[in-house]
Amino acid sequence: MEKGWVQESLSPCAVPLTPLDLLPIPNESVLKHRDGWAKAEYVQQLHEQVKIQIEKKNASYAKQANKGRKQMLFEPGDWVWVHMRKERFPEQRKSKLLPRGDGPFRVLQKVNDNAYKLELPSEYGNISATFNVTDLTFFDVGGDDVNPNEPKDDPNQTNDELRNIGGPMTRARAKQMDNALSLLIQDIKGTSLSSKQGSHLFHCIISHVGQEGTKMFPPP
């Protein structure tokens, strides 16, 4: 058997290594880059300081913004009115004549001081039952509370519309005045007014009609 064939048949692992072919395992501390670790620790500390500063500023801004405001806190079982925003209740707010709120609804769960989950009827469908405290108003169960978001009948509103009809009496202004008077008469029929309110409305109508009549037919 030839010598060369024997050497080629042996596995390289079986060939013993000399001390020059061996290297010691380096220490872990030698592999660490000291400048890199120092920079990482500095960035981490900087982030912590920035976070603390942001929290302090936010607390300061919140204190200034909430100055003079009364904190509203509700508990499960309380009854509240709900202000319906257009972006959340498009069907209920599609007309200006529709009420801007609904209720009362019972509070089911307190998420936190700023959010509450209410018991909504099935007619609201998939609308989320969680509301911000800014959209809620306390309802007195034993009192005579009315919906604060519902437009109130103001007899002076139609009077303001009459007063805003200014300028020369044209056909368009005459039509506008006729519409305002018609609405005022409907309000009087559908509202129980006191004698003082009725007298005030009558005086406003007579005064306004007299002024417009003078504009239409000035004295010679």
PyMOL commands that set and color helices and strands:
alter all, ss='L'
color gray80, all
select helices_A, chain A and resi 3-9+12-14+19-21+28-31+34-65+122-124+133-135+155-163+171-190+195-216
alter helices_A, ss='H'
color red, helices_A
select strands_A, chain A and resi 79-83+101-112+115-118+130-132+136-138
alter strands_A, ss='S'
color yellow, strands_A
deselect
rebuild
show_as cartoon
